[in-house]
Every structure is written in C-alpha cells, then in structure tokens.
C-alpha cells in the first residue's frame, strides 16, 4: 500500500516530465504551428457497458480545470487528463458502493486517475472508465484499483 501511494504521488511529476520532454524535443511542431486541434470528451456518446466501459468525468486537462459536461478543445499532441469514475451504483453491490464511497472520502484527490492521451488533429477522443470486476474486493477498492481510465472511441471531427 505504501509503495502505491508513493507511485501515485509521483505520477503528476512523471506526467509533467513526459510533457516537458516532448515539448523540448519538438518545439513548435507542424501541428501546433498550423493551429490544428482535436477534442476530448466524456459527455458524448454512450460508453459500451457491455465491454465493461462506463461514464467518466474529466476534471482537468494538463492541470487546468474543465467545464462540466463539455467537449474540450485541445491542441493536437499529448495531454494529461485527470479522470473521475462515474460507474452507476446499480452495477455494483451494496458493499462495493459503501467501500467506494469511503475510499473517495478518505482519498479525496487521489481517488482520481491520470490518463495521458495523444490527440490527433481533427479527432475527438471519447473517454470512459473500465470497471475491473476482478478488482472489486475490499482491498482493491481501498487502493482505488477497481477501475482504469480509457479512450473508448476516436471519432473524426472538424476542428473549429
């Protein structure tokens, strides 16, 4: 458990290094120079629950807060999203619901997860969370290991 908390606390730092390294190796890429963009969203489309994918909420993009339930325009390239799971309670047992609520209250900001995405120009990435049904035991829920953020669909979109 302690090793996991060290990893989670360094995750934003590691993600920052990846972003900085990418920026320093190719400042002003062709995509950025042309102003090409794409979108990320957790509010468009219906996640394929039959594949274990459920709704999510994007709370931040590259450390900046997002609007509620919007499709967010971003420059083409790599971005770090902060994700909150929105798994419907009817898909969980009462015990799992109680444990998840306790974990979220206890962990606060650490109940969110980071997802690094590469946004291609003229695309929308639809974001969701995958419920890891084999990780719904009490210890895994307490460690926030019962879900992972995913890109469940990439859709061509004109950038405006």
C-alpha positions as CSV (number, residue, x, y, z in Angstrom):
1,X,0.0,0.0,0.0
2,X,2.8,2.4,0.8
3,X,4.6,1.7,-2.4
4,X,1.4,2.5,-4.4
5,X,0.9,5.8,-2.6
6,X,4.5,6.8,-3.5
7,X,3.8,5.9,-7.1
8,X,0.5,8.0,-7.2
9,X,2.2,10.9,-5.6
10,X,4.9,10.9,-8.3
11,X,2.5,10.4,-11.2
12,X,1.9,14.1,-11.8
13,X,5.6,14.7,-11.7
14,X,6.3,11.9,-14.2
15,X,3.5,13.1,-16.5
16,X,5.0,16.5,-16.4
17,X,8.4,15.2,-17.4
18,X,6.8,13.4,-20.4
19,X,5.1,16.6,-21.5
20,X,8.2,18.8,-20.9
21,X,10.4,16.3,-22.7
22,X,8.0,16.2,-25.7
23,X,7.9,19.9,-25.8
24,X,11.6,20.4,-25.6
25,X,12.4,17.8,-28.4
26,X,9.9,19.4,-30.9
27,X,9.1,23.0,-30.0
28,X,6.6,24.3,-32.5
29,X,5.7,21.1,-34.3
30,X,3.8,21.4,-37.6
31,X,0.5,20.6,-35.8
32,X,1.0,23.4,-33.3
33,X,2.2,25.8,-35.9
34,X,-0.9,25.3,-38.0
35,X,-3.2,25.6,-35.0
36,X,-4.5,22.1,-35.6
37,X,-6.7,20.7,-32.8
38,X,-8.9,18.0,-31.6
39,X,-11.3,17.4,-28.7
40,X,-11.6,15.2,-25.6
41,X,-14.9,14.4,-24.1
42,X,-16.5,12.2,-21.5
43,X,-20.0,13.5,-22.3
44,X,-20.6,12.5,-25.9
45,X,-21.7,9.0,-27.0
46,X,-22.8,6.1,-24.9
47,X,-19.9,4.1,-23.4
48,X,-20.1,0.4,-24.3
49,X,-21.2,-1.0,-20.9
50,X,-21.3,-4.5,-22.5
51,X,-17.5,-4.2,-22.7
52,X,-17.2,-3.0,-19.1
53,X,-16.8,0.7,-20.1
54,X,-18.7,3.2,-18.1
55,X,-19.1,7.0,-17.9
56,X,-16.3,9.2,-16.7
57,X,-15.8,12.9,-15.8
58,X,-12.7,14.8,-17.0
59,X,-11.8,17.2,-14.1
60,X,-8.6,18.6,-15.5
61,X,-6.7,18.8,-18.8
62,X,-2.9,19.4,-18.3
63,X,-3.6,20.6,-14.7
64,X,-6.3,23.1,-15.6
65,X,-10.0,22.6,-14.5
66,X,-12.6,21.8,-17.2
67,X,-16.2,22.8,-17.6
68,X,-19.0,20.5,-16.5
69,X,-20.0,18.0,-19.2
70,X,-18.4,19.7,-22.2
71,X,-16.4,18.6,-25.1
72,X,-13.0,20.3,-24.6
73,X,-10.9,21.6,-27.5
74,X,-7.2,20.9,-27.2
75,X,-4.2,21.4,-29.4
76,X,-3.1,18.3,-31.3
77,X,-0.5,16.4,-29.3
78,X,-0.1,14.8,-25.9
79,X,-2.2,15.8,-23.0
80,X,-2.7,14.6,-19.5
81,X,-6.3,14.2,-18.3
82,X,-7.5,13.8,-14.7
83,X,-10.4,11.4,-14.6
84,X,-13.1,10.6,-12.1
85,X,-15.2,7.4,-12.5
86,X,-18.9,7.6,-12.8
87,X,-19.8,4.0,-12.5
88,X,-23.6,3.6,-11.9
89,X,-24.4,2.2,-8.5
90,X,-26.9,-0.3,-9.9
91,X,-23.9,-2.1,-11.5
92,X,-22.3,-2.6,-8.0
93,X,-23.2,-4.4,-4.9
94,X,-24.3,-2.5,-1.8
95,X,-21.0,-3.5,-0.1
96,X,-19.0,-2.2,-3.1
97,X,-20.9,1.1,-3.1
98,X,-20.2,1.6,0.6
99,X,-16.5,0.8,0.2
100,X,-16.1,3.1,-2.8
101,X,-17.8,6.0,-1.0
102,X,-15.5,5.5,2.0
103,X,-12.4,5.3,-0.3
104,X,-13.4,8.5,-2.1
105,X,-14.0,10.4,1.1
106,X,-10.7,9.2,2.6
107,X,-8.5,9.5,-0.6
108,X,-10.0,12.8,-1.9
109,X,-7.8,13.9,-4.8
110,X,-6.1,10.5,-5.0
111,X,-9.5,9.0,-6.0
112,X,-8.9,10.5,-9.4
113,X,-6.6,9.0,-12.0
114,X,-4.4,10.4,-14.8
115,X,-4.7,9.4,-18.4
116,X,-2.1,10.5,-21.0
117,X,-3.6,10.8,-24.5
118,X,-2.3,11.7,-27.9
119,X,-4.9,13.8,-29.7
120,X,-4.5,13.6,-33.5
121,X,-5.7,16.7,-35.5
122,X,-9.3,16.5,-36.4
123,X,-10.4,13.9,-33.9
124,X,-12.5,13.6,-30.8
125,X,-11.4,11.1,-28.1
126,X,-14.3,9.8,-26.1
127,X,-13.1,9.0,-22.5
128,X,-14.6,6.5,-20.1
129,X,-13.6,4.1,-17.4
130,X,-13.2,0.4,-17.4
131,X,-14.6,-1.4,-14.4
132,X,-12.2,-4.2,-13.4
133,X,-14.6,-6.7,-12.0
134,X,-11.8,-8.9,-10.7
135,X,-10.7,-6.0,-8.5
136,X,-13.9,-5.4,-6.6
137,X,-12.6,-6.9,-3.4
138,X,-12.3,-4.6,-0.3
139,X,-8.5,-4.2,-0.5
140,X,-8.6,-3.3,-4.2
141,X,-11.4,-0.8,-3.7
142,X,-9.5,0.8,-0.8
143,X,-6.4,1.1,-3.1
144,X,-8.6,2.5,-5.9
145,X,-7.6,-0.3,-8.2
146,X,-11.1,-1.3,-9.3
147,X,-11.2,0.9,-12.4
148,X,-8.9,2.5,-15.1
149,X,-9.5,5.4,-17.5
150,X,-9.6,4.5,-21.2
151,X,-10.2,6.1,-24.6
152,X,-13.2,4.0,-25.8
153,X,-13.6,5.7,-29.2
154,X,-11.9,8.0,-31.6
155,X,-14.2,9.9,-33.9
156,X,-13.2,12.2,-36.9
157,X,-14.2,15.7,-36.1
158,X,-13.6,19.0,-37.9
159,X,-11.6,21.4,-35.7
160,X,-13.3,24.8,-35.4
